[in-house]
Amino acid sequence: MGRILALVALLLASTGELAAQGKGIRLWNLTTSTVSEFQLSPVGKNDWGPNQTLNDKDKEVDHDERLRITGVEPGSYDAKIGYRGSKHCFVRGIEIKADAVFSIADKDLKDCNK
């Protein structure tokens, strides 16, 4: 009986740890196109991190799809976004919070080039 109680306590503790970790930071793609590249840099630094779309199973983020962002701490960031056909755009001053979803829509895109 003592072993069963210990096992139950261990399972409850590990479940609590997982719940405390949350879902992490996620991008919600509200642009009308599929994103094939997504990189972040601290605001104004142009020090771009890795392509976050590689975190997705098909390496792209469709319209209305969410993407888990890894290796990024909460803070203010600029984003560089790439689309199929080599179009690139920027989004400036994104506020990223822990375990939260941030979205990017067509209206947020700036300085686009092909």
A tleap script that builds the chain and sets N, CA, C and O, in Angstrom:
source leaprc.protein.ff14SB
mol = sequence {
  NMET GLY ARG ILE LEU ALA LEU VAL ALA LEU
  LEU LEU ALA SER THR GLY GLU LEU ALA ALA
  GLN GLY LYS GLY ILE ARG LEU TRP ASN LEU
  THR THR SER THR VAL SER GLU PHE GLN LEU
  SER PRO VAL GLY LYS ASN ASP TRP GLY PRO
  ASN GLN THR LEU ASN ASP LYS ASP LYS GLU
  VAL ASP HIE ASP GLU ARG LEU ARG ILE THR
  GLY VAL GLU PRO GLY SER TYR ASP ALA LYS
  ILE GLY TYR ARG GLY SER LYS HIE CYS PHE
  VAL ARG GLY ILE GLU ILE LYS ALA ASP ALA
  VAL PHE SER ILE ALA ASP LYS ASP LEU LYS
  ASP CYS ASN CLYS
}
set mol.1.N position { 0.817 -1.189 0.000 }
set mol.1.CA position { 0.000 0.000 0.000 }
set mol.1.C position { 0.866 1.260 0.000 }
set mol.1.O position { 0.557 2.240 -0.678 }
set mol.2.N position { 1.950 1.218 0.768 }
set mol.2.CA position { 2.855 2.358 0.820 }
set mol.2.C position { 3.486 2.651 -0.537 }
set mol.2.O position { 3.667 3.810 -0.908 }
set mol.3.N position { 3.820 1.592 -1.273 }
set mol.3.CA position { 4.400 1.778 -2.612 }
set mol.3.C position { 3.403 2.443 -3.561 }
set mol.3.O position { 3.771 3.301 -4.364 }
set mol.4.N position { 2.164 2.044 -3.461 }
set mol.4.CA position { 1.131 2.618 -4.328 }
set mol.4.C position { 0.969 4.105 -4.025 }
set mol.4.O position { 0.880 4.919 -4.944 }
set mol.5.N position { 0.930 4.459 -2.756 }
set mol.5.CA position { 0.809 5.871 -2.389 }
set mol.5.C position { 2.016 6.671 -2.856 }
set mol.5.O position { 1.872 7.799 -3.326 }
set mol.6.N position { 3.203 6.093 -2.729 }
set mol.6.CA position { 4.413 6.774 -3.193 }
set mol.6.C position { 4.374 6.968 -4.703 }
set mol.6.O position { 4.756 8.026 -5.204 }
set mol.7.N position { 3.915 5.952 -5.429 }
set mol.7.CA position { 3.810 6.043 -6.880 }
set mol.7.C position { 2.797 7.115 -7.291 }
set mol.7.O position { 3.049 7.904 -8.202 }
set mol.8.N position { 1.657 7.132 -6.613 }
set mol.8.CA position { 0.636 8.146 -6.903 }
set mol.8.C position { 1.189 9.544 -6.625 }
set mol.8.O position { 0.966 10.461 -7.416 }
set mol.9.N position { 1.899 9.715 -5.528 }
set mol.9.CA position { 2.489 11.014 -5.197 }
set mol.9.C position { 3.508 11.431 -6.252 }
set mol.9.O position { 3.559 12.598 -6.640 }
set mol.10.N position { 4.306 10.498 -6.710 }
set mol.10.CA position { 5.296 10.783 -7.742 }
set mol.10.C position { 4.618 11.189 -9.053 }
set mol.10.O position { 5.046 12.145 -9.701 }
set mol.11.N position { 3.577 10.476 -9.441 }
set mol.11.CA position { 2.845 10.816 -10.664 }
set mol.11.C position { 2.206 12.194 -10.560 }
set mol.11.O position { 2.259 12.969 -11.515 }
set mol.12.N position { 1.611 12.508 -9.432 }
set mol.12.CA position { 1.000 13.824 -9.246 }
set mol.12.C position { 2.043 14.930 -9.287 }
set mol.12.O position { 1.795 15.995 -9.853 }
set mol.13.N position { 3.197 14.693 -8.698 }
set mol.13.CA position { 4.266 15.699 -8.709 }
set mol.13.C position { 4.764 15.941 -10.128 }
set mol.13.O position { 4.977 17.089 -10.518 }
set mol.14.N position { 4.955 14.873 -10.910 }
set mol.14.CA position { 5.449 15.061 -12.271 }
set mol.14.C position { 4.394 15.728 -13.140 }
set mol.14.O position { 4.742 16.523 -14.013 }
set mol.15.N position { 3.127 15.431 -12.931 }
set mol.15.CA position { 2.057 16.096 -13.679 }
set mol.15.C position { 2.038 17.578 -13.356 }
set mol.15.O position { 1.840 18.399 -14.252 }
set mol.16.N position { 2.238 17.938 -12.105 }
set mol.16.CA position { 2.285 19.345 -11.701 }
set mol.16.C position { 3.452 20.073 -12.346 }
set mol.16.O position { 3.319 21.231 -12.741 }
set mol.17.N position { 4.593 19.406 -12.456 }
set mol.17.CA position { 5.756 20.017 -13.110 }
set mol.17.C position { 5.470 20.288 -14.571 }
set mol.17.O position { 5.832 21.345 -15.087 }
set mol.18.N position { 4.827 19.349 -15.245 }
set mol.18.CA position { 4.501 19.547 -16.653 }
set mol.18.C position { 3.511 20.690 -16.827 }
set mol.18.O position { 3.642 21.492 -17.751 }
set mol.19.N position { 2.525 20.768 -15.945 }
set mol.19.CA position { 1.545 21.854 -16.036 }
set mol.19.C position { 2.208 23.196 -15.780 }
set mol.19.O position { 1.851 24.195 -16.403 }
set mol.20.N position { 3.169 23.225 -14.869 }
set mol.20.CA position { 3.859 24.479 -14.558 }
set mol.20.C position { 4.699 24.958 -15.733 }
set mol.20.O position { 4.920 26.158 -15.894 }
set mol.21.N position { 5.169 24.018 -16.559 }
set mol.21.CA position { 5.982 24.394 -17.711 }
set mol.21.C position { 5.154 25.120 -18.767 }
set mol.21.O position { 5.705 25.893 -19.550 }
set mol.22.N position { 3.861 24.890 -18.803 }
set mol.22.CA position { 2.999 25.556 -19.770 }
set mol.22.C position { 3.241 25.056 -21.184 }
set mol.22.O position { 3.929 24.059 -21.403 }
set mol.23.N position { 2.667 25.765 -22.125 }
set mol.23.CA position { 2.775 25.372 -23.524 }
set mol.23.C position { 3.924 26.056 -24.231 }
set mol.23.O position { 4.186 25.760 -25.396 }
set mol.24.N position { 4.612 26.956 -23.566 }
set mol.24.CA position { 5.721 27.652 -24.199 }
set mol.24.C position { 5.244 28.823 -25.041 }
set mol.24.O position { 4.055 29.140 -25.079 }
set mol.25.N position { 6.183 29.449 -25.704 }
set mol.25.CA position { 5.899 30.598 -26.562 }
set mol.25.C position { 5.490 30.067 -27.933 }
set mol.25.O position { 6.118 29.156 -28.471 }
set mol.26.N position { 4.419 30.656 -28.495 }
set mol.26.CA position { 3.932 30.213 -29.793 }
set mol.26.C position { 3.592 31.396 -30.685 }
set mol.26.O position { 3.076 32.415 -30.226 }
set mol.27.N position { 3.892 31.241 -31.970 }
set mol.27.CA position { 3.518 32.202 -33.001 }
set mol.27.C position { 2.224 31.713 -33.636 }
set mol.27.O position { 2.091 30.533 -33.959 }
set mol.28.N position { 1.272 32.623 -33.814 }
set mol.28.CA position { 0.038 32.321 -34.523 }
set mol.28.C position { 0.100 33.066 -35.848 }
set mol.28.O position { 0.057 34.296 -35.875 }
set mol.29.N position { 0.200 32.331 -36.940 }
set mol.29.CA position { 0.316 32.932 -38.269 }
set mol.29.C position { -1.065 33.357 -38.770 }
set mol.29.O position { -1.860 32.528 -39.213 }
set mol.30.N position { -1.333 34.649 -38.692 }
set mol.30.CA position { -2.588 35.193 -39.213 }
set mol.30.C position { -2.376 35.907 -40.545 }
set mol.30.O position { -3.275 36.592 -41.033 }
set mol.31.N position { -1.183 35.748 -41.138 }
set mol.31.CA position { -0.974 36.284 -42.488 }
set mol.31.C position { -1.723 35.376 -43.463 }
set mol.31.O position { -2.094 34.253 -43.121 }
set mol.32.N position { -1.936 35.869 -44.658 }
set mol.32.CA position { -2.694 35.097 -45.650 }
set mol.32.C position { -1.837 34.084 -46.401 }
set mol.32.O position { -2.331 33.397 -47.295 }
set mol.33.N position { -0.567 33.987 -46.048 }
set mol.33.CA position { 0.348 33.087 -46.756 }
set mol.33.C position { 1.033 32.131 -45.801 }
set mol.33.O position { 1.031 32.326 -44.586 }
set mol.34.N position { 1.620 31.092 -46.377 }
set mol.34.CA position { 2.397 30.124 -45.607 }
set mol.34.C position { 3.797 30.672 -45.360 }
set mol.34.O position { 4.482 31.094 -46.292 }
set mol.35.N position { 4.211 30.662 -44.108 }
set mol.35.CA position { 5.528 31.158 -43.708 }
set mol.35.C position { 6.532 30.015 -43.823 }
set mol.35.O position { 6.311 28.932 -43.280 }
set mol.36.N position { 7.632 30.256 -44.530 }
set mol.36.CA position { 8.664 29.226 -44.678 }
set mol.36.C position { 9.934 29.558 -43.896 }
set mol.36.O position { 10.805 28.704 -43.733 }
set mol.37.N position { 10.039 30.801 -43.410 }
set mol.37.CA position { 11.160 31.206 -42.559 }
set mol.37.C position { 10.628 32.167 -41.498 }
set mol.37.O position { 9.805 33.035 -41.787 }
set mol.38.N position { 11.110 31.998 -40.265 }
set mol.38.CA position { 10.742 32.920 -39.199 }
set mol.38.C position { 11.912 33.019 -38.237 }
set mol.38.O position { 12.265 32.047 -37.569 }
set mol.39.N position { 12.518 34.211 -38.172 }
set mol.39.CA position { 13.678 34.435 -37.308 }
set mol.39.C position { 13.409 35.644 -36.414 }
set mol.39.O position { 12.717 36.582 -36.808 }
set mol.40.N position { 13.964 35.604 -35.217 }
set mol.40.CA position { 13.810 36.697 -34.262 }
set mol.40.C position { 15.160 37.303 -33.914 }
set mol.40.O position { 16.187 36.624 -33.914 }
set mol.41.N position { 15.131 38.599 -33.616 }
set mol.41.CA position { 16.305 39.335 -33.161 }
set mol.41.C position { 15.853 40.304 -32.077 }
set mol.41.O position { 14.759 40.860 -32.178 }
set mol.42.N position { 16.667 40.523 -31.037 }
set mol.42.CA position { 16.311 41.590 -30.099 }
set mol.42.C position { 16.095 42.893 -30.879 }
set mol.42.O position { 16.795 43.154 -31.858 }
set mol.43.N position { 15.138 43.700 -30.451 }
set mol.43.CA position { 14.770 44.920 -31.177 }
set mol.43.C position { 15.999 45.736 -31.558 }
set mol.43.O position { 16.836 46.057 -30.714 }
set mol.44.N position { 16.096 46.072 -32.863 }
set mol.44.CA position { 17.139 46.939 -33.379 }
set mol.44.C position { 18.525 46.333 -33.508 }
set mol.44.O position { 19.452 47.038 -33.906 }
set mol.45.N position { 18.709 45.064 -33.192 }
set mol.45.CA position { 20.052 44.446 -33.197 }
set mol.45.C position { 20.438 43.788 -34.515 }
set mol.45.O position { 21.630 43.662 -34.796 }
set mol.46.N position { 19.491 43.369 -35.326 }
set mol.46.CA position { 19.771 42.613 -36.554 }
set mol.46.C position { 20.676 41.415 -36.290 }
set mol.46.O position { 21.554 41.102 -37.094 }
set mol.47.N position { 20.461 40.757 -35.175 }
set mol.47.CA position { 21.199 39.560 -34.777 }
set mol.47.C position { 20.202 38.392 -34.809 }
set mol.47.O position { 19.684 37.966 -33.776 }
set mol.48.N position { 19.952 37.891 -36.020 }
set mol.48.CA position { 18.873 36.946 -36.250 }
set mol.48.C position { 19.192 35.561 -35.730 }
set mol.48.O position { 20.271 35.024 -35.980 }
set mol.49.N position { 18.258 34.995 -35.013 }
set mol.49.CA position { 18.379 33.642 -34.494 }
set mol.49.C position { 18.030 32.615 -35.554 }
set mol.49.O position { 17.859 32.955 -36.724 }
set mol.50.N position { 17.924 31.363 -35.146 }
set mol.50.CA position { 17.656 30.281 -36.100 }
set mol.50.C position { 16.250 30.374 -36.707 }
set mol.50.O position { 15.362 31.043 -36.178 }
set mol.51.N position { 16.088 29.695 -37.808 }
set mol.51.CA position { 14.792 29.619 -38.481 }
set mol.51.C position { 13.853 28.758 -37.640 }
set mol.51.O position { 14.007 27.539 -37.573 }
set mol.52.N position { 12.889 29.397 -37.008 }
set mol.52.CA position { 11.976 28.696 -36.106 }
set mol.52.C position { 11.010 27.761 -36.832 }
set mol.52.O position { 10.447 26.863 -36.206 }
set mol.53.N position { 10.805 27.950 -38.140 }
set mol.53.CA position { 9.885 27.054 -38.847 }
set mol.53.C position { 10.413 25.622 -38.881 }
set mol.53.O position { 9.656 24.687 -39.144 }
set mol.54.N position { 11.703 25.448 -38.615 }
set mol.54.CA position { 12.262 24.100 -38.557 }
set mol.54.C position { 11.713 23.324 -37.364 }
set mol.54.O position { 11.885 22.108 -37.287 }
set mol.55.N position { 11.050 24.017 -36.430 }
set mol.55.CA position { 10.405 23.364 -35.285 }
set mol.55.C position { 9.090 22.694 -35.684 }
set mol.55.O position { 8.549 21.896 -34.919 }
set mol.56.N position { 8.576 23.005 -36.861 }
set mol.56.CA position { 7.295 22.471 -37.315 }
set mol.56.C position { 7.513 21.165 -38.073 }
set mol.56.O position { 8.540 20.987 -38.728 }
set mol.57.N position { 6.554 20.261 -37.985 }
set mol.57.CA position { 6.728 18.948 -38.624 }
set mol.57.C position { 6.918 19.036 -40.136 }
set mol.57.O position { 7.657 18.236 -40.709 }
set mol.58.N position { 6.249 20.014 -40.802 }
set mol.58.CA position { 6.442 20.146 -42.250 }
set mol.58.C position { 7.325 21.345 -42.619 }
set mol.58.O position { 7.434 21.706 -43.790 }
set mol.59.N position { 7.946 21.950 -41.616 }
set mol.59.CA position { 8.927 23.037 -41.794 }
set mol.59.C position { 8.320 24.315 -42.369 }
set mol.59.O position { 9.045 25.170 -42.879 }
set mol.60.N position { 6.996 24.452 -42.289 }
set mol.60.CA position { 6.289 25.650 -42.728 }
set mol.60.C position { 5.132 25.910 -41.768 }
set mol.60.O position { 4.687 25.013 -41.052 }
set mol.61.N position { 4.650 27.162 -41.767 }
set mol.61.CA position { 3.545 27.534 -40.897 }
set mol.61.C position { 2.430 28.102 -41.774 }
set mol.61.O position { 2.529 29.214 -42.293 }
set mol.62.N position { 1.377 27.316 -41.923 }
set mol.62.CA position { 0.247 27.721 -42.755 }
set mol.62.C position { -0.555 28.831 -42.080 }
set mol.62.O position { -0.395 29.094 -40.888 }
set mol.63.N position { -1.425 29.479 -42.865 }
set mol.63.CA position { -2.356 30.458 -42.309 }
set mol.63.C position { -3.151 29.798 -41.181 }
set mol.63.O position { -3.633 28.675 -41.328 }
set mol.64.N position { -3.283 30.498 -40.065 }
set mol.64.CA position { -4.055 30.068 -38.887 }
set mol.64.C position { -3.409 28.887 -38.142 }
set mol.64.O position { -4.058 28.247 -37.314 }
set mol.65.N position { -2.155 28.605 -38.430 }
set mol.65.CA position { -1.424 27.560 -37.712 }
set mol.65.C position { -0.553 28.213 -36.650 }
set mol.65.O position { -0.129 29.359 -36.798 }
set mol.66.N position { -0.292 27.480 -35.586 }
set mol.66.CA position { 0.586 27.960 -34.515 }
set mol.66.C position { 1.903 27.202 -34.558 }
set mol.66.O position { 1.958 26.019 -34.895 }
set mol.67.N position { 2.961 27.922 -34.206 }
set mol.67.CA position { 4.321 27.376 -34.233 }
set mol.67.C position { 4.962 27.560 -32.877 }
set mol.67.O position { 4.941 28.661 -32.327 }
set mol.68.N position { 5.531 26.503 -32.328 }
set mol.68.CA position { 6.258 26.598 -31.066 }
set mol.68.C position { 7.584 27.289 -31.321 }
set mol.68.O position { 8.336 26.906 -32.217 }
set mol.69.N position { 7.866 28.320 -30.520 }
set mol.69.CA position { 9.111 29.080 -30.613 }
set mol.69.C position { 10.040 28.574 -29.512 }
set mol.69.O position { 9.645 28.496 -28.349 }
set mol.70.N position { 11.268 28.232 -29.878 }
set mol.70.CA position { 12.212 27.692 -28.895 }
set mol.70.C position { 13.456 28.573 -28.800 }
set mol.70.O position { 13.802 29.292 -29.738 }
set mol.71.N position { 14.120 28.500 -27.642 }
set mol.71.CA position { 15.382 29.206 -27.450 }
set mol.71.C position { 15.251 30.707 -27.361 }
set mol.71.O position { 16.227 31.419 -27.594 }
set mol.72.N position { 14.076 31.210 -27.032 }
set mol.72.CA position { 13.818 32.649 -26.970 }
set mol.72.C position { 13.249 32.985 -25.602 }
set mol.72.O position { 12.307 32.345 -25.134 }
set mol.73.N position { 13.823 33.981 -24.973 }
set mol.73.CA position { 13.337 34.462 -23.682 }
set mol.73.C position { 12.281 35.546 -23.903 }
set mol.73.O position { 12.305 36.218 -24.935 }
set mol.74.N position { 11.365 35.730 -22.969 }
set mol.74.CA position { 10.409 36.836 -23.091 }
set mol.74.C position { 11.133 38.171 -23.267 }
set mol.74.O position { 12.206 38.384 -22.703 }
set mol.75.N position { 10.536 39.064 -24.052 }
set mol.75.CA position { 11.129 40.372 -24.302 }
set mol.75.C position { 10.600 40.971 -25.587 }
set mol.75.O position { 9.602 40.503 -26.134 }
set mol.76.N position { 11.272 42.012 -26.071 }
set mol.76.CA position { 10.879 42.698 -27.306 }
set mol.76.C position { 11.784 42.259 -28.452 }
set mol.76.O position { 13.008 42.243 -28.321 }
set mol.77.N position { 11.173 41.909 -29.563 }
set mol.77.CA position { 11.906 41.367 -30.699 }
set mol.77.C position { 11.425 41.968 -32.017 }
set mol.77.O position { 10.299 42.453 -32.130 }
set mol.78.N position { 12.318 41.922 -33.015 }
set mol.78.CA position { 11.964 42.140 -34.402 }
set mol.78.C position { 11.925 40.752 -35.038 }
set mol.78.O position { 12.635 39.843 -34.608 }
set mol.79.N position { 11.095 40.599 -36.061 }
set mol.79.CA position { 10.996 39.319 -36.758 }
set mol.79.C position { 11.283 39.508 -38.239 }
set mol.79.O position { 10.905 40.510 -38.847 }
set mol.80.N position { 11.963 38.515 -38.800 }
set mol.80.CA position { 12.180 38.442 -40.244 }
set mol.80.C position { 11.388 37.231 -40.715 }
set mol.80.O position { 11.569 36.119 -40.219 }
set mol.81.N position { 10.497 37.469 -41.691 }
set mol.81.CA position { 9.587 36.427 -42.146 }
set mol.81.C position { 9.824 36.176 -43.626 }
set mol.81.O position { 9.879 37.112 -44.423 }
set mol.82.N position { 9.963 34.907 -43.986 }
set mol.82.CA position { 10.133 34.530 -45.380 }
set mol.82.C position { 8.963 33.699 -45.860 }
set mol.82.O position { 8.416 32.876 -45.125 }
set mol.83.N position { 8.590 33.929 -47.108 }
set mol.83.CA position { 7.498 33.194 -47.746 }
set mol.83.C position { 8.027 32.456 -48.947 }
set mol.83.O position { 9.099 32.774 -49.462 }
set mol.84.N position { 7.274 31.466 -49.396 }
set mol.84.CA position { 7.637 30.758 -50.637 }
set mol.84.C position { 7.806 31.786 -51.746 }
set mol.84.O position { 7.079 32.779 -51.788 }
set mol.85.N position { 8.738 31.561 -52.626 }
set mol.85.CA position { 8.970 32.493 -53.722 }
set mol.85.C position { 9.906 33.620 -53.331 }
set mol.85.O position { 10.015 34.598 -54.071 }
set mol.86.N position { 10.573 33.525 -52.221 }
set mol.86.CA position { 11.637 34.423 -51.737 }
set mol.86.C position { 11.179 35.793 -51.246 }
set mol.86.O position { 12.025 36.663 -51.040 }
set mol.87.N position { 9.885 36.025 -51.049 }
set mol.87.CA position { 9.431 37.280 -50.452 }
set mol.87.C position { 9.808 37.289 -48.969 }
set mol.87.O position { 9.573 36.313 -48.256 }
set mol.88.N position { 10.392 38.396 -48.513 }
set mol.88.CA position { 10.754 38.567 -47.103 }
set mol.88.C position { 10.148 39.855 -46.570 }
set mol.88.O position { 10.089 40.861 -47.278 }
set mol.89.N position { 9.704 39.823 -45.335 }
set mol.89.CA position { 9.147 41.000 -44.667 }
set mol.89.C position { 9.679 41.058 -43.238 }
set mol.89.O position { 10.245 40.089 -42.730 }
set mol.90.N position { 9.488 42.201 -42.607 }
set mol.90.CA position { 9.885 42.394 -41.221 }
set mol.90.C position { 8.672 42.815 -40.400 }
set mol.90.O position { 7.744 43.450 -40.901 }
set mol.91.N position { 8.709 42.443 -39.132 }
set mol.91.CA position { 7.750 42.931 -38.150 }
set mol.91.C position { 8.593 43.473 -37.009 }
set mol.91.O position { 9.446 42.763 -36.476 }
set mol.92.N position { 8.366 44.709 -36.634 }
set mol.92.CA position { 9.194 45.367 -35.615 }
set mol.92.C position { 8.478 45.455 -34.268 }
set mol.92.O position { 7.271 45.683 -34.203 }
set mol.93.N position { 9.241 45.271 -33.209 }
set mol.93.CA position { 8.743 45.513 -31.853 }
set mol.93.C position { 7.673 44.556 -31.360 }
set mol.93.O position { 6.668 44.989 -30.797 }
set mol.94.N position { 7.874 43.268 -31.563 }
set mol.94.CA position { 6.933 42.265 -31.058 }
set mol.94.C position { 7.218 42.045 -29.574 }
set mol.94.O position { 8.367 41.839 -29.186 }
set mol.95.N position { 6.197 42.087 -28.763 }
set mol.95.CA position { 6.347 41.799 -27.330 }
set mol.95.C position { 6.042 40.325 -27.114 }
set mol.95.O position { 4.919 39.877 -27.344 }
set mol.96.N position { 7.047 39.571 -26.670 }
set mol.96.CA position { 6.897 38.139 -26.446 }
set mol.96.C position { 6.872 37.885 -24.944 }
set mol.96.O position { 7.750 38.324 -24.201 }
set mol.97.N position { 5.830 37.159 -24.518 }
set mol.97.CA position { 5.652 36.839 -23.099 }
set mol.97.C position { 5.779 35.330 -22.903 }
set mol.97.O position { 5.509 34.550 -23.817 }
set mol.98.N position { 6.191 34.932 -21.712 }
set mol.98.CA position { 6.365 33.512 -21.391 }
set mol.98.C position { 5.035 32.779 -21.526 }
set mol.98.O position { 3.985 33.296 -21.144 }
set mol.99.N position { 5.094 31.580 -22.068 }
set mol.99.CA position { 3.918 30.713 -22.204 }
set mol.99.C position { 2.723 31.418 -22.819 }
set mol.99.O position { 1.587 31.208 -22.393 }
set mol.100.N position { 2.970 32.249 -23.813 }
set mol.100.CA position { 1.887 33.003 -24.455 }
set mol.100.C position { 1.970 32.873 -25.972 }
set mol.100.O position { 3.003 32.512 -26.535 }
set mol.101.N position { 0.857 33.177 -26.603 }
set mol.101.CA position { 0.775 33.192 -28.060 }
set mol.101.C position { 0.876 34.640 -28.519 }
set mol.101.O position { 0.215 35.519 -27.967 }
set mol.102.N position { 1.705 34.887 -29.529 }
set mol.102.CA position { 1.715 36.191 -30.190 }
set mol.102.C position { 1.358 35.948 -31.645 }
set mol.102.O position { 1.687 34.902 -32.205 }
set mol.103.N position { 0.687 36.909 -32.253 }
set mol.103.CA position { 0.248 36.713 -33.626 }
set mol.103.C position { 0.870 37.751 -34.552 }
set mol.103.O position { 1.265 38.841 -34.139 }
set mol.104.N position { 0.938 37.365 -35.817 }
set mol.104.CA position { 1.399 38.271 -36.867 }
set mol.104.C position { 0.380 38.185 -37.996 }
set mol.104.O position { 0.035 37.098 -38.461 }
set mol.105.N position { -0.097 39.357 -38.429 }
set mol.105.CA position { -1.073 39.455 -39.515 }
set mol.105.C position { -0.468 40.276 -40.645 }
set mol.105.O position { 0.578 40.902 -40.474 }
set mol.106.N position { -1.125 40.274 -41.795 }
set mol.106.CA position { -0.632 41.031 -42.957 }
set mol.106.C position { -0.397 42.497 -42.627 }
set mol.106.O position { 0.562 43.092 -43.119 }
set mol.107.N position { -1.251 43.085 -41.806 }
set mol.107.CA position { -1.114 44.507 -41.463 }
set mol.107.C position { 0.160 44.809 -40.682 }
set mol.107.O position { 0.592 45.960 -40.636 }
set mol.108.N position { 0.770 43.792 -40.065 }
set mol.108.CA position { 1.991 43.980 -39.275 }
set mol.108.C position { 3.258 43.965 -40.128 }
set mol.108.O position { 4.311 44.413 -39.675 }
set mol.109.N position { 3.168 43.459 -41.346 }
set mol.109.CA position { 4.340 43.280 -42.204 }
set mol.109.C position { 4.837 44.605 -42.737 }
set mol.109.O position { 4.051 45.423 -43.215 }
set mol.110.N position { 6.160 44.825 -42.655 }
set mol.110.CA position { 6.807 46.048 -43.122 }
set mol.110.C position { 8.007 45.689 -43.993 }
set mol.110.O position { 8.532 44.577 -43.925 }
set mol.111.N position { 8.425 46.637 -44.802 }
set mol.111.CA position { 9.668 46.508 -45.587 }
set mol.111.C position { 9.735 45.183 -46.347 }
set mol.111.O position { 10.748 44.486 -46.287 }
set mol.112.N position { 8.681 44.840 -47.048 }
set mol.112.CA position { 8.660 43.588 -47.805 }
set mol.112.C position { 9.417 43.758 -49.121 }
set mol.112.O position { 9.371 44.811 -49.755 }
set mol.113.N position { 10.113 42.694 -49.509 }
set mol.113.CA position { 10.833 42.679 -50.795 }
set mol.113.C position { 10.720 41.309 -51.412 }
set mol.113.O position { 10.404 40.331 -50.735 }
set mol.114.N position { 10.979 41.246 -52.691 }
set mol.114.CA position { 10.921 39.945 -53.397 }
set mol.114.C position { 12.265 39.568 -53.918 }
set mol.114.O position { 12.414 38.514 -54.536 }
savepdb mol mol.pdb
quit
